[in-house]
């Protein structure tokens, strides 16, 4: 098997990777998706997660391409994996307290956890646990871990090493190229028995040996995984209605790393006078992600200028005075951006909106139709949510079938 290619941070690279993967998205993916063949091997997974995370390519595009090639039955396993990302975002969007709880507990543990040596050993791959140590070093070196390895790692962290789950989730946030608030936080919660209350994930030597082709068979792993507990989570809030957008009013387009394909989210007849693309260094946790997003933001800026025929500024940070100044210079009377799901960008936009309003500029956040369609169904577990996926088959594999 040939080594994996370097992940190029551009939309064209994302489309090329999708094209390479589509023929393998059915039987080959279903049979090999759980096997971690090592950091220097392609394996059966798509390697699209970083592109999807920053929406250099969208869930809708990926699902449409795969269904057009294979149909919903053959590609069921892969399509479900794409929808896990949608499900996690929708679940957190309706229960934002889960993100706030994580931040509060992580910050508390960073100050009170007494065993700094044990934590350092886990993060540097010096625990002596076969497999775990290699995954820790692979994560730091590459910004990537196979999904199955992420589960094993989290389980060993929580139940064998007995380290705080929030510090493990933070370790992933600081190093994973594709980390986002929803998928990362809620996946760790699931392993710990918090997400589906009482249901945990226990890593075993046999499972690890089987799905690493015998590369690892760790000894001394926990024999049971007792679920962690917490104060019951709030009931899901109602997803807010989409914000109205006046397409005829001259607008400044704001592009953040939460959605780097503005061409497919902003209405085509919108009067975009100028654009501001932020690389968002202050919102990203790790160096690898910052470098990837920095290059991807430049790629988005080039596409934005061509698509909207406007001037584009690229900035590392986002502040109200600079944005107001740029909007006034362009003659814009409102600012429009893609909706940011729960996380640092959403928090920043919430703080920004009243500052802009004080200067006579409305901030409008446009939510993608994909999210509007599927997020409201993430009120319970994934298997209830999965029933919504079957609706894709009703209209065939066309884009129309997945666009409400």
C-alpha positions as CSV (number, residue, x, y, z in Angstrom):
1,X,0.0,0.0,0.0
2,X,1.3,3.4,-0.9
3,X,2.0,6.2,1.6
4,X,-0.8,8.7,2.3
5,X,-0.5,12.0,0.3
6,X,0.1,15.3,2.0
7,X,-3.1,17.1,2.9
8,X,-3.2,20.3,0.8
9,X,-5.4,23.0,2.3
10,X,-7.4,24.0,-0.7
11,X,-10.9,23.3,-2.2
12,X,-9.4,21.8,-5.3
13,X,-7.4,19.4,-3.2
14,X,-10.5,18.5,-1.4
15,X,-12.4,17.8,-4.6
16,X,-9.5,15.7,-5.9
17,X,-9.4,13.7,-2.7
18,X,-13.2,13.1,-3.0
19,X,-12.8,12.0,-6.6
20,X,-10.1,9.5,-5.6
21,X,-12.2,8.1,-2.7
22,X,-15.6,7.8,-4.3
23,X,-14.9,4.5,-6.1
24,X,-13.9,3.0,-2.7
25,X,-16.8,4.4,-0.7
26,X,-19.0,1.3,-0.7
27,X,-17.7,-2.2,-0.2
28,X,-14.0,-1.3,0.3
29,X,-14.9,1.3,2.9
30,X,-17.4,-0.9,4.7
31,X,-14.9,-3.7,5.1
32,X,-11.8,-1.7,6.0
33,X,-13.1,1.4,7.8
34,X,-12.3,0.1,11.3
35,X,-8.8,-1.0,10.6
36,X,-5.9,1.3,11.5
37,X,-3.1,0.3,9.3
38,X,-0.7,2.9,10.6
39,X,0.3,6.5,9.9
40,X,2.1,5.8,6.7
41,X,-0.7,3.9,5.0
42,X,-3.8,5.1,3.2
43,X,-6.2,2.5,4.6
44,X,-9.9,2.5,3.7
45,X,-11.0,5.8,5.2
46,X,-11.7,8.9,3.1
47,X,-9.2,11.4,4.6
48,X,-11.8,14.0,4.0
49,X,-12.4,14.9,7.6
50,X,-10.3,18.1,7.7
51,X,-11.8,19.3,4.5
52,X,-15.3,18.7,5.8
53,X,-14.5,20.3,9.2
54,X,-13.7,23.6,7.6
55,X,-16.2,23.1,4.8
56,X,-13.7,23.5,2.0
57,X,-16.0,20.8,0.8
58,X,-19.5,20.3,2.1
59,X,-21.4,17.3,3.5
60,X,-23.9,17.7,0.8
61,X,-21.3,17.5,-2.0
62,X,-19.7,14.4,-0.5
63,X,-22.9,12.5,0.1
64,X,-24.2,13.5,-3.4
65,X,-21.0,12.3,-5.1
66,X,-21.0,9.0,-3.2
67,X,-24.7,8.3,-3.7
68,X,-24.4,9.0,-7.4
69,X,-21.7,6.4,-7.7
70,X,-23.0,3.7,-5.4
71,X,-26.6,4.3,-4.2
72,X,-27.8,4.4,-0.6
73,X,-27.6,0.7,0.2
74,X,-24.1,0.1,-1.0
75,X,-22.7,3.3,0.5
76,X,-24.7,3.2,3.8
77,X,-21.7,2.9,6.1
78,X,-19.9,5.9,4.7
79,X,-23.0,8.0,4.4
80,X,-23.7,7.4,8.1
81,X,-20.2,8.5,9.0
82,X,-20.7,11.8,7.2
83,X,-24.0,12.2,9.0
84,X,-22.3,11.6,12.4
85,X,-20.6,15.0,11.9
86,X,-24.0,16.6,11.1
87,X,-25.6,14.9,14.1
88,X,-23.0,16.0,16.6
89,X,-23.3,19.6,15.4
90,X,-27.1,19.6,15.6
91,X,-27.0,17.9,19.0
92,X,-24.7,20.6,20.4
93,X,-26.5,23.4,18.7
94,X,-29.6,22.5,20.7
95,X,-27.7,21.8,23.9
96,X,-24.9,24.5,24.1
97,X,-24.5,23.9,27.8
98,X,-22.5,20.7,27.0
99,X,-19.8,22.9,25.5
100,X,-19.8,25.4,28.4
101,X,-19.6,22.5,30.8
102,X,-16.6,21.0,29.0
103,X,-14.8,24.4,29.1
104,X,-15.5,25.0,32.7
105,X,-14.4,21.5,33.8
106,X,-11.3,21.5,31.6
107,X,-10.2,24.8,33.1
108,X,-10.8,23.5,36.6
109,X,-8.9,20.3,36.0
110,X,-6.0,22.2,34.5
111,X,-5.6,23.9,37.9
112,X,-6.5,21.1,40.3
113,X,-5.4,17.8,38.7
114,X,-2.6,16.6,41.0
115,X,-0.6,14.2,38.8
116,X,1.2,16.3,36.3
117,X,3.7,13.5,35.6
118,X,0.9,11.1,34.6
119,X,-0.6,13.7,32.3
120,X,2.7,14.5,30.7
121,X,3.4,10.7,30.2
122,X,0.1,10.3,28.4
123,X,0.6,13.3,26.1
124,X,4.2,12.5,25.2
125,X,3.6,8.8,24.7
126,X,5.6,7.6,27.7
127,X,3.1,5.4,29.5
128,X,4.5,2.1,28.3
129,X,1.1,1.1,26.9
130,X,1.4,-0.7,23.6
131,X,-0.3,1.3,20.9
132,X,-1.4,4.2,23.1
133,X,2.1,5.7,23.2
134,X,2.4,5.5,19.4
135,X,-1.0,7.2,18.9
136,X,0.0,10.0,21.2
137,X,3.1,10.7,19.2
138,X,1.3,10.2,15.9
139,X,-1.3,12.8,16.9
140,X,1.3,15.4,17.9
141,X,3.4,14.8,14.8
142,X,0.7,14.5,12.1
143,X,-2.5,16.2,13.5
144,X,-4.4,13.0,12.6
145,X,-5.5,9.7,14.2
146,X,-7.7,7.0,12.7
147,X,-11.2,7.2,14.1
148,X,-11.0,3.8,15.7
149,X,-7.6,4.7,17.3
150,X,-9.3,7.9,18.7
151,X,-11.8,5.7,20.5
152,X,-9.2,3.3,21.9
153,X,-7.1,6.3,23.0
154,X,-10.0,8.0,24.8
155,X,-11.0,4.8,26.5
156,X,-7.5,4.0,27.7
157,X,-7.1,7.7,28.8
158,X,-10.2,7.6,30.9
159,X,-10.5,4.0,32.2
160,X,-7.0,2.7,32.3
161,X,-4.9,5.8,33.1
162,X,-7.8,7.4,35.0
163,X,-7.1,10.8,33.7
164,X,-9.8,13.5,33.4
165,X,-11.7,13.2,30.2
166,X,-11.8,16.9,29.7
167,X,-8.0,17.0,29.6
168,X,-8.0,14.3,27.0
169,X,-10.5,16.1,24.9
170,X,-8.3,19.2,25.3
171,X,-5.3,17.2,24.1
172,X,-7.2,16.3,21.0
173,X,-8.3,19.9,20.4
174,X,-4.8,21.1,20.6
175,X,-3.4,18.7,18.0
176,X,-6.1,17.3,15.7
177,X,-6.3,19.0,12.4
178,X,-10.0,18.3,12.1
179,X,-11.1,19.0,15.7
180,X,-14.3,20.9,16.2
181,X,-16.3,21.7,19.4
182,X,-19.1,19.2,18.6
183,X,-17.4,16.1,17.3
184,X,-14.5,16.2,19.7
185,X,-16.4,17.1,22.9
186,X,-19.4,14.8,22.3
187,X,-17.2,11.8,21.2
188,X,-15.2,12.0,24.4
189,X,-18.4,12.3,26.4
190,X,-19.7,9.2,24.6
191,X,-16.7,7.1,25.5
192,X,-17.0,8.3,29.1
193,X,-20.6,7.3,29.4
194,X,-21.9,10.9,29.7
195,X,-23.4,11.3,26.2
196,X,-25.5,8.2,26.1
197,X,-26.0,8.0,29.9
198,X,-24.4,4.9,31.4
199,X,-23.1,3.6,28.0
200,X,-19.3,3.6,27.8
201,X,-16.7,2.3,25.3
202,X,-14.1,-0.1,26.6
203,X,-10.9,-0.6,24.6
204,X,-9.7,-4.2,24.7
205,X,-6.5,-5.8,23.7
206,X,-8.3,-8.2,21.4
207,X,-10.1,-5.5,19.5
208,X,-7.0,-3.4,19.2
209,X,-4.9,-6.4,17.9
210,X,-7.6,-7.3,15.4
211,X,-8.1,-3.9,13.9
212,X,-4.4,-3.0,13.8
213,X,-3.5,-6.2,12.0
214,X,-1.6,-7.4,15.0
215,X,0.6,-4.4,15.3
216,X,-0.5,-3.8,18.9
217,X,-1.8,-6.0,21.7
218,X,-1.6,-3.9,24.9
219,X,-1.5,-5.5,28.3
220,X,-2.9,-4.1,31.5
221,X,-5.9,-2.4,30.1
222,X,-9.0,-1.7,32.3
223,X,-11.3,-4.7,32.4
224,X,-14.4,-2.5,33.0
225,X,-15.5,1.0,32.1
226,X,-17.7,2.5,34.8
227,X,-19.6,5.4,33.4
228,X,-18.9,8.9,34.6
229,X,-21.8,10.9,35.9
230,X,-22.9,14.5,35.8
231,X,-25.9,16.7,36.5
232,X,-28.5,15.8,33.9
233,X,-28.2,17.8,30.7
234,X,-30.8,20.4,29.7
235,X,-33.6,19.5,27.4
236,X,-32.8,20.4,23.8
237,X,-33.7,24.0,22.9
238,X,-35.7,24.9,19.8
239,X,-33.4,25.6,16.9
240,X,-33.7,29.3,16.1
241,X,-35.3,30.3,12.9
242,X,-33.0,31.3,10.0
243,X,-32.1,35.0,10.1
244,X,-33.5,37.1,7.3
245,X,-31.1,38.5,4.8
246,X,-31.7,41.5,2.5
247,X,-30.0,40.5,-0.7
248,X,-30.5,43.9,-2.2
249,X,-28.6,45.8,0.5
250,X,-24.8,46.3,-0.2
251,X,-23.1,43.8,2.1
252,X,-19.7,43.0,3.5
253,X,-19.0,39.3,3.4
254,X,-17.3,37.8,6.5
255,X,-15.7,34.4,6.0
256,X,-14.5,32.4,9.0
257,X,-12.8,29.0,9.2
258,X,-16.2,27.5,10.2
259,X,-17.2,27.7,6.5
260,X,-14.6,28.3,3.8
261,X,-16.9,27.8,0.9
262,X,-19.0,31.0,0.9
263,X,-19.8,30.5,-2.8
264,X,-22.4,27.8,-1.9
265,X,-23.9,29.5,1.2
266,X,-24.4,33.2,0.2
267,X,-27.2,33.8,-2.3
268,X,-25.9,34.3,-5.8
269,X,-27.8,37.6,-6.3
270,X,-26.5,39.2,-3.1
271,X,-24.8,42.5,-3.5
272,X,-21.4,41.8,-2.0
273,X,-19.4,45.0,-1.9
274,X,-16.3,43.5,-0.3
275,X,-15.2,40.5,1.8
276,X,-13.2,39.9,4.9
277,X,-11.6,36.5,5.4
278,X,-10.2,35.7,8.8
279,X,-7.8,32.9,9.4
280,X,-9.0,32.8,13.0
281,X,-5.7,32.1,14.8
282,X,-7.3,33.2,18.1
283,X,-10.1,30.6,17.7
284,X,-8.0,27.6,16.8
285,X,-6.3,25.4,19.4
286,X,-3.3,23.9,17.7
287,X,-0.4,24.9,15.5
288,X,-1.2,22.3,12.9
289,X,-4.8,23.6,12.6
290,X,-3.6,27.2,12.5
291,X,-1.2,26.5,9.6
292,X,-3.8,24.5,7.7
293,X,-6.5,27.1,8.1
294,X,-4.1,30.0,7.3
295,X,-3.4,28.5,3.9
296,X,-7.1,27.5,3.4
297,X,-8.2,31.0,4.2
298,X,-6.0,32.3,1.4
299,X,-7.5,29.8,-0.9
300,X,-11.0,30.9,0.2
301,X,-10.0,34.6,-0.4
302,X,-9.0,33.9,-4.0
303,X,-12.2,32.0,-4.7
304,X,-14.3,34.7,-3.0
305,X,-12.7,37.5,-5.0
306,X,-13.4,35.7,-8.3
307,X,-16.9,34.5,-7.4
308,X,-18.3,37.7,-5.9
309,X,-16.1,40.1,-8.0
310,X,-15.1,42.1,-5.0
311,X,-12.1,43.2,-3.0
312,X,-11.0,40.8,-0.2
313,X,-9.0,41.4,2.9
314,X,-7.3,38.6,4.8
315,X,-6.7,39.0,8.5
316,X,-5.5,36.8,11.3
317,X,-7.9,38.3,13.8
318,X,-11.3,39.8,13.9
319,X,-12.2,43.0,15.7
320,X,-15.2,45.3,15.4
321,X,-13.4,48.6,14.6
322,X,-11.5,47.0,11.7
323,X,-14.6,45.4,10.3
324,X,-16.6,48.5,10.6
325,X,-13.9,50.5,8.9
326,X,-13.7,48.0,6.0
327,X,-17.5,47.9,5.6
328,X,-17.8,51.7,5.5
329,X,-14.9,51.9,3.0
330,X,-16.8,49.5,0.7
331,X,-20.1,51.2,1.2
332,X,-21.7,48.2,2.8
333,X,-24.7,48.6,5.1
334,X,-24.8,45.1,6.5
335,X,-22.4,42.2,7.2
336,X,-23.3,38.7,6.2
337,X,-21.5,35.4,7.2
338,X,-22.2,31.7,7.3
339,X,-23.7,30.5,10.5
340,X,-21.1,29.3,12.9
341,X,-22.1,26.3,15.1
342,X,-21.6,26.3,18.9
343,X,-17.9,27.0,19.6
344,X,-15.4,29.8,19.8
345,X,-16.5,31.4,16.5
346,X,-20.1,31.5,17.4
347,X,-19.2,33.1,20.7
348,X,-17.1,35.7,18.9
349,X,-19.9,36.5,16.5
350,X,-22.4,36.9,19.4
351,X,-20.1,39.4,21.0
352,X,-19.5,41.2,17.7
353,X,-23.2,41.6,16.7
354,X,-24.1,44.3,19.2
355,X,-20.9,46.2,18.5
356,X,-21.7,46.3,14.8
357,X,-25.3,47.2,15.5
358,X,-24.1,50.2,17.5
359,X,-22.4,51.4,14.3
360,X,-25.5,50.8,12.2
361,X,-24.4,47.5,10.7
362,X,-26.6,44.4,10.9
363,X,-24.8,41.1,11.3
364,X,-26.7,38.3,9.5
365,X,-25.7,34.7,9.9
366,X,-26.9,32.4,7.1
367,X,-27.5,28.8,8.0
368,X,-27.0,26.2,5.3
369,X,-30.1,24.4,4.1
370,X,-28.4,21.0,5.0
371,X,-28.1,22.1,8.6
372,X,-31.6,23.5,8.8
373,X,-32.9,20.2,7.4
374,X,-31.1,17.8,9.6
375,X,-30.0,19.5,12.9
376,X,-33.5,19.6,14.4
377,X,-33.6,15.8,14.3
378,X,-30.6,15.5,16.6
379,X,-32.8,15.6,19.7
380,X,-32.1,12.1,20.8
381,X,-29.5,9.4,19.9
382,X,-27.9,8.8,16.6
383,X,-30.1,5.8,15.7
384,X,-33.2,7.9,15.9
385,X,-31.5,10.6,13.9
386,X,-30.4,7.9,11.3
387,X,-34.0,7.4,10.3
388,X,-33.8,10.8,8.6
389,X,-31.0,9.6,6.4
390,X,-33.3,7.2,4.6
391,X,-35.1,10.2,3.1
392,X,-32.1,10.7,0.9
393,X,-33.0,7.5,-1.0
394,X,-36.5,8.6,-1.8
395,X,-35.4,11.1,-4.5
396,X,-32.4,9.2,-5.9
397,X,-28.8,10.2,-5.6
398,X,-29.1,13.7,-7.2
399,X,-28.3,16.9,-5.5
400,X,-32.0,17.7,-5.5
401,X,-32.6,14.7,-3.3
402,X,-30.6,16.2,-0.5
403,X,-31.4,19.8,-0.9
404,X,-34.7,20.7,0.9
